[in-house]
Amino acid sequence: MHYLHEGRGAPPLFFVHGYCCEHGDWAPQLEHFRATHEIVACDLRGHGRTPGRPEECTIETFGGDVAALATNLGLRGVVLVGHSMGCRVVLEAARLMPEGVAGIVLVDGSRFASGDPEAAAAAARAAIERDGYAAFAATLFGEMFVPGSVRAKEILARVDARAPDVGAALWPRSAAWDAGKLEAALDAVRSPVLAIQSTTRDPTTLRRTSLKPGETSPWLKLLRKKLGRLPVEVIPGVGHFTQLDAPERVNTLIREFAAGCR
């Protein structure tokens, strides 16, 4: 498992990337926090520089890998920070190591499936098979950016160059996890949570749009239902890669939240 481990200072921060992404998508945060905190950022199986067979790539496996790495590195009172699919991964990791987690930051998470897990996975597979994985991924990622989004061309080119095997297998499994395990993972949370949100997705069409000031979303409503009164920060006018489009604001929010997790 490829990972970066640098810096000193508590609490340690562990950054987890999203679907078909890599640890470098946290570059502004890693640069900012390495001077004040112990930081870790990994490439999940089948992503970046970490090898992985398609059958190994599940939210459950990813969460176990993150929990194992945090334990092996001796991280105490870690703050888990996830982006997009990484929100699912850090919730799964927190469920596996509840005593070791001091806080959780969820950056632009969403839920795109509910109901029966097998039906959710089948619908996700059908969406990929309808036009082929390349077209599916191009549409999915194409809606993640707004004019002026940082590194949009680079990220789209990276997705286009990926082999389809991991992404095509992982998407239906993520849908099944959303439908069958997301709510239980939220019920298992025992640490403070901060939600940083910039976009919302239509639960039917899955189209993504930027949030407006004061606007909510089905994902944020679910978090409030399951976790009660949690801090929610909406960053309007930016794309899905909130940490890249609004790095100073995201860094400030993480820093202030982490200060309360010592």
VENVEN-V257000 format. One record per residue. RES is the residue in one small letter. PHI is phi in whole degrees, 0 to 359 (* if undefined). OMEGA is omega in whole degrees, 0 to 359 (999 if undefined). BURIAL is b if it has 24 or more other C-alpha atoms within 12 Angstrom, else e. Layout:
# VENVEN-V257000
RES/PHI/OMEGA/BURIAL  RES/PHI/OMEGA/BURIAL
This chain:
# VENVEN-V257000
m/*/180/e  h/279/178/e  y/208/174/b  l/252/179/b  h/221/185/b  e/218/170/e  g/77/177/e  r/220/178/e  g/127/183/e  a/253/354/b  p/282/175/b  p/295/180/b  l/243/181/b  f/242/185/b  f/260/183/b  v/235/185/b  h/281/182/b  g/261/183/b  y/300/178/b  c/56/181/b  c/240/182/b  e/202/187/b  h/296/180/b  g/295/177/b  d/289/174/b  w/257/187/b  a/308/180/b  p/296/179/b  q/284/180/b  l/296/178/b  e/295/184/e  h/289/191/b  f/267/183/b  r/296/180/b  a/277/186/e  t/235/185/e  h/221/164/b  e/289/184/b  i/233/175/b  v/225/172/b  a/217/186/b  c/239/164/b  d/261/179/b  l/294/180/b  r/307/179/b  g/76/181/b  h/230/177/b  g/54/183/b  r/259/177/e  t/260/178/e  p/289/177/e  g/182/177/b  r/280/182/e  p/307/183/e  e/291/178/e  e/273/190/b  c/270/178/b  t/222/176/b  i/299/180/b  e/297/179/b  t/295/179/b  f/301/180/b  g/298/177/b  g/295/178/b  d/295/179/b  v/295/179/b  a/297/180/b  a/294/180/e  l/294/178/b  a/300/180/b  t/292/182/e  n/295/178/e  l/276/178/e  g/70/180/e  l/287/180/b  r/247/180/b  g/59/186/b  v/283/170/b  v/259/180/b  l/270/182/b  v/238/182/b  g/242/175/b  h/243/174/b  s/57/176/b  m/303/177/b  g/300/174/b  c/297/177/b  r/296/183/b  v/295/182/b  v/289/175/b  l/294/177/b  e/294/178/b  a/297/180/b  a/297/178/b  r/296/183/b  l/277/183/b  m/223/188/b  p/301/182/b  e/284/183/e  g/264/185/b  v/254/179/b  a/266/180/b  g/187/180/b  i/226/175/b  v/244/181/b  l/249/184/b  v/258/177/b  d/50/175/b  g/282/176/b  s/196/172/b  r/237/182/b  f/240/176/b  a/204/175/b  s/212/181/b  g/85/183/e  d/285/182/e  p/300/181/e  e/294/178/e  a/292/178/e  a/297/178/b  a/295/180/b  a/297/179/e  a/295/179/b  a/294/177/b  r/297/180/b  a/297/179/e  a/297/178/b  i/287/184/b  e/289/184/e  r/301/182/e  d/242/184/e  g/94/186/e  y/296/183/b  a/301/180/b  a/292/178/e  f/300/182/b  a/294/180/b  a/297/179/b  t/291/181/e  l/302/183/b  f/282/180/b  g/298/181/b  e/271/184/b  m/273/188/b  f/236/173/b  v/241/176/b  p/306/181/e  g/93/178/e  s/302/183/b  v/285/174/b  r/63/182/b  a/300/182/b  k/298/180/e  e/298/182/e  i/293/179/b  l/297/178/b  a/293/179/e  r/295/179/e  v/295/181/b  d/296/183/b  a/275/183/e  r/289/169/b  a/294/188/e  p/280/192/b  d/297/182/e  v/292/182/b  g/299/181/b  a/292/178/b  a/279/186/b  l/286/184/b  w/300/177/b  p/298/179/b  r/291/176/b  s/294/177/b  a/298/179/b  a/297/179/b  w/295/177/b  d/304/184/b  a/289/189/b  g/257/190/b  k/229/184/b  l/300/184/b  e/296/177/b  a/294/178/e  a/295/176/b  l/293/178/b  d/297/183/e  a/275/183/e  v/296/180/b  r/237/183/e  s/237/176/b  p/299/181/b  v/230/172/b  l/242/175/b  a/253/174/b  i/247/190/b  q/229/177/b  s/232/181/b  t/224/174/b  t/223/181/b  r/236/174/b  d/293/184/e  p/295/180/e  t/263/183/e  t/272/184/e  l/67/176/e  r/292/185/e  r/253/177/b  t/225/178/b  s/288/176/b  l/284/173/b  k/262/179/e  p/306/179/e  g/80/182/e  e/282/176/e  t/245/183/b  s/204/177/b  p/303/179/b  w/296/180/b  l/294/177/b  k/296/178/e  l/296/179/b  l/300/181/b  r/294/179/e  k/296/185/e  k/273/188/e  l/250/180/b  g/78/183/e  r/277/177/e  l/242/177/b  p/292/178/e  v/235/179/b  e/243/177/b  v/267/177/b  i/250/186/b  p/280/170/b  g/78/178/b  v/235/182/b  g/272/185/b  h/290/179/b  f/276/186/b  t/305/184/b  q/292/177/b  l/266/183/b  d/282/181/b  a/225/188/b  p/296/183/b  e/296/180/e  r/294/179/b  v/297/179/b  n/299/179/b  t/298/181/e  l/296/179/b  i/295/181/b  r/299/181/b  e/293/178/e  f/294/182/b  a/298/180/b  a/298/178/e  g/273/182/e  c/254/182/b  r/292/999/e
